[in-house]
Amino acid sequence: MAGSTKFVSPGELSPARRARVLAETRTRMLRARTPDQDRHDAWFQLVSQELFEDALMRERKRADRFDQTFVLILMGVSGRGAEWAPVIDAISQIALDTDVIGWFEQDTVLGLIRPLTDVAPRETARLLGEKVQRKLAHRLPPGVSTYSVQCELYSPNGSTPSAVQATSNRQKPQQLLRDTAKRALDVVGSAALLMMFAPVFAVVSALVKFTSKGPVLFPQERVGAGGRPFTMVKFRTMHVNADPKIHQQYVEKFIQSGEASGSGDKVFKIVDDPRLTAVGHFLRRSSLDELPQFWNVLKGEMSLVGPRPPLPYEVARYKHWHRRRVLEAKPGVTGLWQVTGRSRTTFDDMVRLDLRYAKRYSVWTDLKILLATPRAMISGKGAH
């Protein structure tokens, strides 16, 4: 927490004590007077962007740890004569002592964090979003052309934060620039790599075709950005109709290994997988089986760099905080995990690497990971 303000994490406190702690924390935060001060005769506390981001991070950690739920309301105003005073006034009418309210984007997007304890959090979040919209509609002046209310539920019972209602989608200019640059790199890079590796595609296709029965390519459903499924394409490395139970058992052990204390040196790996063909062993070890994924990148389903795209039955075994790896970044052909550890790391370590990348990615970061990938492919360390 910046400055002299100390944020007390409320996760382990009783509900009554937690409410008092949050109320005391809010009284030390920045203040803004409503335009209807004479009518309401009250102060309403706003949190700076830095403090709000810190509170949101801590609330997410608390929700993950204790399997609890909270709702995030984001409010934006644009157009001629846009004013924030009516928005602050509207939100002050529904604020609770346990809410944290402040700038999600300083002077651009206002946010509200509310912990939920009822048995129907999705319905509660929807009703809260509608209530905020009604308050805004009654208070915004005619000169304001556009306002937005986006309500996201962070729940351990759902695989993704759900947008309940939104009238616009706003991004930071820096974020938009980063995403545009990353997509440009993906399009140019994947197109160039598809052409450059065309001879390799021909050789590998012939090897797969003439050494085992079955198709050359193997389509498989994976979980992509935002938890949306897509069909990923690889060169076939296994015999046709191979039993997936071996890999499912491996995945279960790999995920559990990240939860055990002191398991950092413990590695679960499929040794001598009987499902693989003779050529498949080589393709897996060298990662050449993944070359067709450049087509997924060109289509926009994947990125050159990002988290490894998981299978649906993998995601089904995730803890809630694990799911952030499929929510915060588009899956990639290669990534930070692939070039630093692969199966030599625990599952929790892999997720942490993915989340660290999602927070700090840039074109320069992607280029460095791409340049480090050939060495990882040649060494084959941790490949399976």
N, C-alpha and C positions, 0 to 999 in steps of 0.2 A: 504494500500500500504506500502510495507516494506521500511525502510530507510527514506531518506529525499525526495524521489520522490513522488509527489502528482498526483494521477490519477484524471482527471476531467471527470466526466461522461458526454458523449456527447449527450445523448438522447434528452435533451430539447433545444439544440442549433440549430441555423440555419445551413444548409449544409456547407456554406462557413466558418462559425466560427468553426464548428465541424472539418472540414479538417485542419484548422490552429491549433486547440487544439491538435489533434492527431499528427500532424507534430511536434509541439513543444515538446510533450511528448516523441516522438521517439528520438529526438535529445539528450535527457537526459539519454537514455538507453545505454546498453553495445554496443561497436562497434567491428566490425570484418572486416578486409581488405580482398577484393577479390584477388584471385591469378592473375587476369588480371588487376592489379592496374595501370600498365603503360599504358594499352590500354584504360581503362575506366576512370582512374584518379578520382575515387569517393569512398566515404565511405558508407558502408551499415550497418545499425543499427540492432542488434539482441537483443531480450528480453530474460532475464533469465527465467527458468521454473516457478519460483514463480511469476514473473511479468506477464508472459503470462497467467498463470492460473487465475490470478486476472482480467486481461483484458478480458478473455473469459467469466468469470462469469458475469462481468459487461455488456458485449455485449449481453449475453443471457437475462439478466434482462431488458435491454433496448428494445430488440426485443419483449419480452413478453408484456411489458407495452405499447409499441406503435405499436404493430402488424406489425413489420418490419422484414426484412429478412437479413441474412448474410450467408456467406459460409466459411467453415473451411477446409483448405487444409493441409493434413498431409503428410510429406515426410520422407522416411526412406532409408538408404543405408546399405548394409551388404556385406560380402564377403572379399576375400583377397585384400588388398590394398584399402579398403574403405576410402574415403576422403570426408570431408564435404565442402571443399572449392569450388568444382564445383557445388554443390547443392546451396550453398549460392550465387554463381555467377549467376546461372540460375534463381533463384527467384528474384534476384536484377533487372533482365531485365524486369520483368513484374510488379514489386511492384509499388503501388500508394501511394500518401501521406497519404491517409486515412487508409491504411493497417497497421495491427499490426503483426509483424513477430518475431518469437523467438522459444525457445525450449519448445515443448509440453512435451517431455521427455528429460531431459538434456543430450546433446551429443548423443542422440539416435534417436529421432524423432523431425523434424523441423515442425513448424506450421505457417500458415498464416490465419489471420482473415480479411475478406473483407465484409463490409456492401454492400448490393445490393438494388438498388432503381428502377430497371427497371421492366417492366410488365411481363417478362418471366425469373424469377430468376433461375428456374431449368435448362433451356437451357444455360443460362449464366454460371452457375456453372459447367455444363458439359464441355462447351467450355474452361473454365478456367483450369479445370483439365487436359484436353487434351493438352493445351498449355504448362502447367508445364511439362508434360511428354515429349513433344517434346524438350523442352529446356534441360531437364536432359539427354535425349538420345544423344544430340549433344555434351554435355560437360563432361559426366562421362568417366573416363579412362577405357581401356579394362580390367584392373584387377578387376574392381568392378563386382561381379557376380550377385547381386540382388539389385534392387531399387524398391521402392513402392511409389505410389501416391494415397492417399485416399481423396476423395472430399465429404464432407457432407454438405447438405443444411439445415439450421435451418430456417423453414418458418412457419408462422401462418396458411398457407393454406394447410399444410400437417400434418398428425397425427404423422409422424416419421421423424427424420433426414434421408435423403436418401443418400446412398453411390452411388456416380455417377460412380466411377471407382477406383479399387484397385488391386494391384498386390500382396499384401501380407497383413497379419493380424498380428499386433504386439501388445503384451501386456507387461506391466511392470512385472518383475519377481514376485514382491510382490503381484500384482493383480492376476496373474496366480496361485500363491500358495494359496491365499485366496479362489479363485473360486474352486480349486481342493479340498481343505479341506471342503468347504461348500457342495460340491456335495457328497463327501464321507459321511458326516454327514447325508445328505438327504437319501442316499441309505440305509445305515445301520439303521438309525432311522426309516424310513418308513417301511422297512421290519420287524423290530422288533415290531413296533406298530401294524402292520397288524396282526401279529401272536398273540400278547398280547391281542388285542381287538377282537379276533375271537369269543369268547362267546358273547360279547356285540353285534357284528354284527348279530349273530343268533337271539338274543332276540329282537333287534330293527326291524329286517326284519320281524319276526313273528308279532310284534305289528302293523307294517305298513300294512302288508298283510291282517290281519284279522279284522282291524278296518275301512278300507275304500277300495273302489274299485280302482284298478289301479296297476301299477307296483311298486315294492319296491324301485327301484332306479330312480332318476330323472336326466337325462343328460341335460346339458345346455351349450350353447356356451358362452365363456368368452374371454376377451382380455388378452393375456399373454405377456411375455417378448418381447420387441421390437415392440409391437402392433400386434403380430401374434395371430390369433384366435385359440382356442383349446376347446375341450369338457370336461367340469368339471362334476364330478359325485357327487351327494349328495343323502341321503335318502329322499324320497318324503315326504313332509310335507303339501302339498296342495291337494285339490280335483283336479281331472283330468279336463283339459281344463279350468283352472282358468284364469280369465281375468288379463293380465299383466298391465292394465292401472293404477291400484291402486299404484303399485310399481313405475311405470314411473313417476306419479305425485309426489310421495314421493321423488324420486331421484332429480327431478327438483327443488323442494323446498329445499332439503338438500344442493345441490350445490349452489343455490342462497343465502342460509343463510350464507355461508362463504364469500360472497362478500359484505354483508351489514355491515356498520359501527356499532360497538357496539353490534353485534349479538352473542357474545360469549356464552351468557346464553340461547340463543334461540334454542330450540330443536324441530326438526320435526321428528315425529315417527309414524309408522303405529300402531294405537291402535285398538284392537279387529278386526284384519284382518279376514274378513269373508271367505277368501280363504283357511285358515288353517284348517286342521282336528284336532280332539281332541288330538291325539297323536302328531300331528305336532306342537302344541303350546309348548308342553314339549320338543320336540326335538330341536326346535329353541332356546328356553330359555337356555337349557343346552349345546347347540352347538353340540349335538350328531349327528345331521343330516350331519355334515361336515366330519365325520370319513372316508367315502369312498374316500375322497380327498387324503388320503395317497397313493392310487393307482396312482393318477396323479403325486404325488411326485416321486414315484418309476420309473415312465415312463420318468421323466425329464421335464414334462410340468409345474410343480410347485415346490416350495421349502417348507420345513417345516416352515420356517420363511420368511416373505416378505409382500409386500403390498397386500391388499385384491383384488382379481381378479375382475375387473369391467365387467359389461354387455356392449355390443356394444352400446346400446342407452344411457348409461351413458357417455361413451367416446365421443359420438357425441355432448354432451352438455358441455364438458370440455373447459375451456379457455386454451390457448396454454401452459402456464406454468404448468397447471394441468397434461398435457399429459406426463410430465417427470416421473410421478409415474409408468407408464407402460413401460417406455423406459430404466430406470436406474436400475431396479431390477426385478428378476423373482417373480411372485406372490406367496404368501404363504398361508398355512393353518391357521397359526396364525401370529401375527406381533406386532410391537410396538403400533400401534393404538388399536388393539384388547385388549391388556392388560393394556392400560392406560386410554382409554376413551370410545371407541366404539361410539354409537350414541349420547353420551353426549357431544361430541366435534363438532365444526363446520366442514364443508367440507374442508375449507382452512387449518384448523388446522390438519386435517387428512392427507392432502397432504404433509404438512410440516413435519409431523412425518415420513411419508414414505420416503421423500427425505433425511431426516436426517439419517434414517436407511441405505438407499442405499449408502450414502457417507462413513459410518463408520462401516458397518457390519463386523463381524468376527465370527469364531466358538464360541468364548466365549460369544459374544453378543447374538448369536442364542440360546445358552444353557440357558442363563439367561431368555430370553423371553419364551422359552419352559417351564422352571420351574415355571414361573409366570402364564402360561396359565391355569392350572387346577383351580387356585383360581378364575380367571376371569370367567371360565365356571360355577363353583359352585355358585358364587354370581349372575351371570346372569345380571350384571349391564350393561345397555345400549343395551342389546340384542334385536333384532327385527327380 
